[in-house]
């Protein structure tokens, strides 16, 4: 199993479980994990997009269960 260097900072406070993974495609990173955050707004039942915690990040919530984070790879 290859170790991938994580470029997300501690502010994301993501829980790493066996159901999370990260792909690096060229200069982009795609991180997929189960969503554990409590949302204070109405979330669409199919797909919900929002800006990430940091500049340059895009969060996509799929089926209120899976969180996909798109970002620019570092290094």
N, C-alpha and C positions, 0 to 999 in steps of 0.2 A: 504494500500500500504506500503510495507516494504522499509525502507531507507537502501540503500547499501552504505557502506563506500567506497569512491573513493580513489584509490591509485595513480592516475595520478597527476603529479605536474602541476603547472600553465604554464609551458613551452609548454604544448600541446595546450593551448588556444582553447579548444574544446567548441563549442556552444551547450548548453544543450537544446534540443527541445523535444517535445513530441515523436519524431521519434527516439530518442536515448535510448539505454538500455544497461545494463551490467549484465552479468551472471558470477557467480563464481562456477566453477566446480572443487572441490577438492582444489588443490594448484594452479590452473590456473584461470585467468580472461579473459573474452571475452567482449570487448566493441564494440558496433555497433552504428554508427551514419551516418548522411549525410555528405559527403565530401564537404567542403567549401573552401579548399585551392587551390590557383592557382599554377599549376604545370608548371615548366620551361622545361620540357622534354616531349617527346612523350609518351603517356600512352596507353597501350593496351586496346582495346575496351571491352574485356571480364574480364580479371583478371590481376592485376599487384601487385607484392610483393616487399617490400623493408624493410630495417631495420627501426626501430622506432627512435624517437628523443633521447631516452635514451637507454642505454645498456640493453639487455634482452627483448626488445619489437619488435614485428613483425607487420607490417602494410600490410593489404591486401585490395586493392581497387577493388571493384566488379562493373562491368558495368559503370565505370567512375562516379559512383553516391554514393555508399555505402562504407564507410571506416570501416574495421574490425581490431581491435587492439588486439593482443594476448599478454598476459604478465603473469608473475608470481605473484600470490597474496601475499600480505604482511600481516603479523599478523596472 
